[in-house]
Amino acid sequence: MNAYLVEAVQEPDPAVSTAAAPAMGVPDEATVLFVQARPGLLKIASRIVGDAGEAEDVLQKAWLRWQRTDRTVVLNPSALLRTTTVRLALNLVQSAWKRRRTSGEGPGRAQGVERLRADRRRGTRPGQRAGPASGPGDEPVSDAVHIVLDDTAMAAAGQGNVLASRLIHRAHAEPGWFLYAPACALVEADRARPGTAEHLASLPGITVLDLDLAAALVIARQNTWAAAHSHYTAQPTPDRPDGAIIATTAPHRWAGEPVRVLDLTP
């Protein structure tokens, strides 16, 4: 049991009357629900932030919010907990990028640690990442959040997926949020759900990325062009020095791949 759950299941206080003691040692319904959902929430947070310790921090914040929630009006506790975890994890990613841009730390301290973590996830060596120098030590940094929709996320958006809809709204309404639809993935999504391509291409918050020569040469060697184009788009570029997060409803597809994943499963 994590430290932030201890209070809810602590041993009865000897000073309390015998009649009241048994109830204090039993977790309440809210605690039970959170503990049951915790493994899935931790997996969601870990895929987004890419660090086990930071994922635990996200869950602690989610737990505190859950404690303050009026649960009498909650129809689907599991869905609410997943949505809360996704929001907190994305906020953590965005805040980390902002701190890295504004801090005066050199690459040998916290900034360097975060870079090395990213390098290990991507399988690259320090200094391989291309991009304009905009921070201490010529480190390319950005406070923007870049998210790539794979074909499953696009199909889900066409079906009214709540998390996908929120991403689209953020990309349209909030500065620093960018949402991409790789062309090959868009074609595959339209095959699965006709009309998806026309619908998504008309939304102002989504940028459709064409299959240029560089991308074609890379993904032509892959079996599935839709997933390959999404993977290619998520890699670091001069415009996206930290790469992008892949939003999907099929996270198992990306297991073992050096990319960050945002699970949009409702």
Stockholm file with secondary structure:
# STOCKHOLM 1.0

chainA/1-266         MNAYLVEAVQEPDPAVSTAAAPAMGVPDEATVLFVQARPGLLKIASRIVGDAGEAEDVLQKAWLRWQRTDRTVVLNPSALLRTTTVRLALNLVQSAWKRRRTSGEGPGRAQGVERLRADRRRGTRPGQRAGPASGPGDEPVSDAVHIVLDDTAMAAAGQGNVLASRLIHRAHAEPGWFLYAPACALVEADRARPGTAEHLASLPGITVLDLDLAAALVIARQNTWAAAHSHYTAQPTPDRPDGAIIATTAPHRWAGEPVRVLDLTP
#=GR chainA/1-266 SS CCHHHHGGGCCCCTTSCTTTHHHHTSCCHHHHHHHHHHHHHHHHHHHHHCCHHHHHHHHHHHHHHHHHSCGGGCSCHHHHHHHHHHHHHHHHHHHHHHHHHHCCCCTTSHHHHHHHHHHHHHTCCTTCCCSCCCSGGGCCCCCCEEEEECHHHHHHHHTTCHHHHHHHHHHHHSTTEEEEEEHHHHHHHHHHSTTHHHHHHTCTTEEEECCCHHHHHHHTTSSCHHHHHHHHHHSCCSSCTTCCEEEESCGGGGTTSSSEEEECCC
#=GC SS_cons         CCHHHHGGGCCCCTTSCTTTHHHHTSCCHHHHHHHHHHHHHHHHHHHHHCCHHHHHHHHHHHHHHHHHSCGGGCSCHHHHHHHHHHHHHHHHHHHHHHHHHHCCCCTTSHHHHHHHHHHHHHTCCTTCCCSCCCSGGGCCCCCCEEEEECHHHHHHHHTTCHHHHHHHHHHHHSTTEEEEEEHHHHHHHHHHSTTHHHHHHTCTTEEEECCCHHHHHHHTTSSCHHHHHHHHHHSCCSSCTTCCEEEESCGGGGTTSSSEEEECCC
//
